Amino acid sequence: MRHAVMLFVGALSLGCTAVDPELPEALDDAVPSPAESIPPLDVDGTPVELHVRFVRQGCVDGVHIGSRGSLEAWDDGLFIGGSHRMFLRAGEFVDGRWSPSQFLETAAVTSNDGIERLRNEPAPHEWTIDVTRVASVRPREYAFDIAWRHVLAERVGHPRQIAGDARRISLAEGDSLLLDRVALPLGPDGCDRSVSIDLRAVPQENEVFADRMLVYDVWFVHTQPDGTTIDRHTSVSALHGKTVDFRMPTMRPDQASLMLDDDPLQLVITPKGTLRGRLRDDGQIDLAVEAKVEQLMTFASEVEPRGAGSTSAGSHGYRISPGQTLRLDLSPPRGHWTRTTATATQTIDLAEALAGHSDALVVTVDVE
């Protein structure tokens, strides 16, 4: 079964040569929809696990071969506002004492329900990490407020905090963050016995939808001051929950009215961005869009543009029903562009130069 979803993202651009892929029917009649607008990462109801790892340096006969995660723990995935606690312990006391020469050959890591059991077994090194998931301000990242502390007891019953802080962290899927490191001497085999604690975010995707493919047809539609429209088209696809990049074919509008030293200037436009759709149990789709219109100013006589500048269309998220039509009108680009030659300098006001022109990003989402 295939369901269609349409999204419109407005920006500003300038005219160009038309291409002719067929646009969805009733494009001109599309109106804003009362769909719920949600921050682009909160738009999905996907819980996210924050994994804590106890990492040792990989080593064979004194040759270091990269790090290896020896222990890892996590709790149920967190929704926005959800929280939990994680706990790690490492090392053993010998005759009631611990020193770096004893290394940290034993360790344990747990979360929530298992913490009290581990606390009943004192260790030289203990870490407590409190985690709360919060809304992210960056696309494709997950944000958490963390408060952690590292306690060292060189003698049984005499702990002292040696590290820790409270901060907000952001992690993209697959990335890790070094939280703490215990530097230890080399072992008898010449291997570094130091250990690290790191964190990584792992979304809990609904396995029911794991193999569902979302196919995105994307049009960049430009409306000229006289009301006529021209467009560019591309098609991309990705599995449920996966982010996919899109990049539209470059546009080179005629800018004969903008001249510098008797050489006409030209605006080169490349729309691009990312899309991510997630299917929900209730039949709706969580759709996150990050759009950007890259605008380069150059001389019409140049093959490769040398000027620079871009207008971000921002990040947007919607909880939508299949077949629902959305439109988002964005503010026009702002700022100035200056080009200097041996004989002249010209400053162009982008808002003035692009007045009367508007763009829209049109997306249809088919679910296979």
C-alpha positions in Angstrom: 0.0 0.0 0.0 1.3 3.5 -0.8 0.2 6.6 1.0 0.9 10.1 -0.2 1.9 13.1 2.0 2.6 16.6 0.6 4.7 19.3 2.3 5.4 22.8 1.1 8.3 24.9 2.4 8.5 28.4 1.2 11.7 30.4 0.7 12.9 33.1 -1.7 14.8 32.7 -4.9 14.9 34.1 -8.5 13.7 33.0 -11.9 15.4 30.2 -14.0 14.9 28.0 -16.9 12.0 25.6 -16.5 12.1 21.9 -16.4 9.1 19.7 -16.8 8.6 16.9 -14.3 4.9 16.5 -13.6 3.9 18.2 -10.3 1.2 16.8 -8.0 -2.3 17.7 -9.0 -4.0 20.7 -7.4 -0.7 22.3 -6.4 -2.0 25.8 -7.0 -5.0 25.1 -4.7 -3.0 23.9 -1.7 -3.7 25.9 1.5 -2.2 25.9 4.9 -3.3 22.9 7.0 -4.0 23.0 10.8 -1.6 20.2 11.4 0.3 20.2 14.7 3.7 21.9 14.4 6.4 20.4 16.6 10.1 21.0 17.0 11.9 18.9 14.4 13.5 16.4 16.8 10.5 16.2 19.1 8.3 15.5 16.1 9.0 11.8 16.4 7.7 9.8 19.4 10.8 7.6 19.3 12.3 7.0 22.7 16.1 7.3 22.8 18.5 5.2 24.9 21.5 6.8 26.4 24.2 4.1 26.6 27.1 4.4 29.1 30.2 2.4 28.3 33.3 1.5 30.3 36.1 1.4 27.7 39.6 0.0 27.9 42.4 0.4 25.4 42.8 -2.6 23.1 46.3 -3.9 23.3 48.2 -7.1 22.5 51.8 -7.6 23.6 52.3 -3.9 24.1 50.8 -3.0 20.7 47.7 -0.8 21.0 45.0 -1.7 18.5 42.3 0.8 19.3 39.7 1.0 22.0 37.2 -1.6 23.0 34.0 -1.2 25.0 34.2 -3.7 27.8 30.9 -3.0 29.5 27.8 -1.1 28.5 24.5 -0.4 30.1 21.3 1.5 29.3 17.7 1.7 30.5 14.4 2.0 28.7 14.4 4.6 26.0 13.6 8.1 27.1 11.0 10.4 25.7 11.3 14.2 26.1 11.2 14.9 29.8 12.0 11.3 30.8 14.9 10.6 33.2 16.9 7.8 34.8 20.1 7.2 36.7 23.2 5.1 35.7 25.9 3.8 38.0 29.4 2.3 37.4 32.0 0.9 39.7 35.5 -0.3 39.0 38.5 -1.8 40.8 38.9 -3.8 44.0 40.5 -3.0 47.4 43.5 -5.0 48.5 43.9 -5.0 52.3 41.5 -2.1 52.4 43.4 0.1 49.9 43.6 0.8 46.2 46.4 2.4 44.1 46.8 3.0 40.4 49.3 0.1 40.2 46.4 -2.2 40.9 44.7 -1.1 37.7 40.9 -1.5 37.2 40.6 -5.0 36.0 37.1 -5.5 37.4 34.1 -3.3 36.7 30.3 -3.3 36.7 27.7 -1.0 35.2 24.0 -0.8 35.7 21.0 1.6 35.8 18.0 2.3 38.0 16.9 -1.0 39.6 20.4 -2.5 39.8 22.1 0.4 41.5 21.4 -0.5 45.1 22.9 -3.9 44.7 26.1 -2.5 43.3 26.3 0.1 46.0 26.4 -2.6 48.6 29.8 -3.7 47.1 32.1 -0.7 47.6 34.7 -0.1 44.9 37.6 2.4 44.6 36.0 4.1 41.7 32.3 4.9 41.4 30.4 7.0 38.8 26.8 8.2 39.2 25.1 9.7 36.1 21.7 11.3 36.2 20.1 11.8 32.8 17.0 13.7 31.6 16.1 13.9 27.9 15.3 17.4 26.6 14.2 18.9 23.3 17.0 19.5 20.9 17.6 22.6 18.9 19.7 20.9 16.2 18.4 18.6 13.5 19.6 15.0 13.6 20.8 15.3 17.3 19.4 14.2 20.6 19.8 16.3 23.7 20.2 15.4 27.4 20.7 17.2 30.6 23.3 15.2 32.6 24.7 15.5 36.1 27.5 13.2 37.0 30.2 12.6 39.6 33.2 10.4 39.9 34.1 9.3 43.5 37.5 7.8 44.4 38.2 5.9 47.6 41.9 5.1 48.0 40.9 3.5 51.4 37.7 1.7 52.3 35.2 4.2 53.8 37.0 7.4 52.7 35.5 8.4 49.3 36.0 11.9 47.8 34.7 13.4 44.6 37.4 13.9 42.0 35.4 14.9 38.9 31.9 15.7 37.7 29.6 18.5 36.5 26.2 19.3 35.2 25.7 20.2 31.5 23.5 19.8 28.4 24.9 17.5 25.7 23.8 16.8 22.2 24.6 13.5 20.4 23.9 12.5 16.8 23.0 8.9 16.2 26.2 6.8 16.2 28.3 9.5 17.9 29.9 9.1 21.3 31.0 11.6 24.0 33.9 11.1 26.3 32.7 11.8 29.8 35.7 10.8 32.0 39.1 9.1 31.9 41.2 7.5 34.5 44.9 7.5 33.5 46.7 4.4 34.8 50.3 3.2 34.3 51.4 0.7 31.7 51.0 -2.9 32.7 53.7 -5.6 32.7 52.9 -6.3 29.1 53.5 -2.7 28.1 49.8 -2.1 27.5 48.1 1.1 28.6 45.6 0.2 31.4 43.8 3.5 31.4 40.0 3.4 31.1 37.4 5.9 29.8 33.6 6.4 30.3 31.7 7.5 27.3 28.0 8.0 26.3 26.2 7.4 23.0 22.5 7.9 21.9 20.6 5.0 20.3 17.0 5.6 19.1 14.5 2.8 19.8 12.9 2.3 16.5 9.6 0.4 16.2 10.7 -2.9 14.7 7.3 -3.3 13.0 8.3 -0.4 10.7 12.0 -1.2 10.4 11.9 -2.4 6.8 9.3 0.1 5.5 10.7 2.4 2.8 9.7 6.0 2.4 10.1 7.4 -1.1 10.3 11.2 -1.4 9.7 13.1 -4.6 10.9 16.6 -4.1 10.2 19.7 -6.3 11.7 23.1 -5.9 9.0 25.4 -7.4 9.7 29.0 -8.2 7.0 31.6 -8.6 8.0 34.7 -10.6 6.5 38.2 -10.1 4.1 37.7 -13.0 2.7 34.5 -11.3 4.2 31.9 -13.6 6.0 29.0 -12.0 9.1 27.0 -12.9 10.6 24.1 -11.1 13.4 21.5 -10.4 12.8 17.9 -9.3 14.6 15.1 -7.6 13.7 11.8 -5.9 15.2 10.2 -2.8 14.3 7.3 -0.5 15.2 6.1 3.0 14.0 3.5 5.5 11.6 4.4 8.3 13.4 6.7 10.8 16.5 7.3 8.6 17.6 10.8 7.5 18.1 11.3 3.8 19.8 14.2 2.0 18.4 15.9 -1.1 20.1 18.3 -3.4 18.3 19.9 -6.3 19.8 20.7 -9.7 21.5 24.1 -9.8 19.5 27.1 -11.2 21.2 30.0 -13.1 18.6 32.8 -13.5 19.3 35.7 -15.9 20.2 38.8 -14.0 20.8 41.3 -16.8 19.6 44.2 -14.6 22.5 43.7 -12.2 25.8 44.8 -13.7 29.3 45.4 -12.3 31.9 47.0 -14.5 29.9 46.2 -17.6 29.7 42.5 -16.7 26.3 41.1 -15.8 26.0 39.4 -12.4 24.2 36.1 -12.1 22.6 34.4 -9.1 23.3 30.6 -8.8 20.8 28.8 -6.7 21.0 25.3 -5.3 18.2 24.1 -3.0 19.1 21.2 -0.6 18.3 19.8 2.8 17.3 16.6 4.6 14.1 14.7 5.2 13.2 12.1 7.8 9.9 10.3 8.1 8.8 8.0 10.9 5.6 5.9 10.8 3.5 5.8 13.9 1.2 3.2 15.4 -1.8 5.5 15.0 -1.3 5.8 11.2 0.2 9.2 11.3 3.7 10.2 10.0 6.2 12.2 11.9 8.0 14.3 9.3 11.2 16.3 9.9 12.5 18.7 7.2 15.7 20.7 7.2 15.8 22.9 4.1 18.5 25.3 2.8 18.7 27.5 -0.3 22.3 28.0 -1.3 22.8 31.3 -3.2 26.0 32.1 -4.9 26.6 35.4 -6.8 29.0 35.4 -9.7 29.7 37.0 -13.0 27.6 35.6 -15.8 30.7 35.1 -17.8 32.2 32.7 -15.2 31.6 29.0 -15.3 32.2 28.4 -11.6 30.6 30.7 -9.1 33.0 32.6 -6.9 30.7 34.6 -4.6 29.2 33.0 -1.5 26.1 33.3 0.6 23.2 31.1 1.7 19.7 31.4 3.1 18.6 28.7 5.5 15.0 27.7 5.3 15.3 26.3 8.8 14.2 23.0 10.4 10.5 22.1 10.7 8.6 19.2 12.1 5.0 18.0 11.6 2.8 15.3 12.8 0.7 14.6 9.8 -1.9 12.2 8.4 -1.3 10.5 5.0 -2.4 12.7 2.2 -2.4 15.9 4.3 -1.0 19.1 2.6 1.1 21.5 4.5 2.6 24.9 3.6 5.3 26.9 5.4 6.0 30.4 4.3 9.4 31.7 5.3 11.0 35.1 5.7 12.9 36.4 2.7 16.7 36.3 2.6 18.5 39.3 4.3 21.9 40.8 4.1 24.2 42.3 1.4 26.6 40.9 -1.1 29.6 43.0 -2.2 31.8 42.4 -5.3 34.9 44.4 -5.9 37.0 44.6 -9.1 40.0 46.8 -10.1 37.6 49.6 -11.2 34.4 49.3 -9.2 32.7 48.0 -6.0 29.1 47.2 -5.9 26.9 46.2 -2.9 23.6 44.3 -3.6 20.8 44.2 -1.1 19.5 40.6 -1.3 16.0 41.4 -0.2 15.7 44.1 -2.8 17.3 42.1 -5.5 14.9 39.1 -4.9 11.7 41.2 -4.3 8.7 39.8 -6.1 10.1 36.3 -6.3 9.1 33.3 -4.1 10.0 29.6 -3.8 8.4 26.5 -2.4 9.8 23.1 -1.6 7.1 20.5 -2.5 7.5 16.9 -1.1 5.4 13.9 -1.7 6.0 10.9 0.6 5.1 7.5 -0.5 5.2 4.6 2.0 6.0 1.2 0.5 
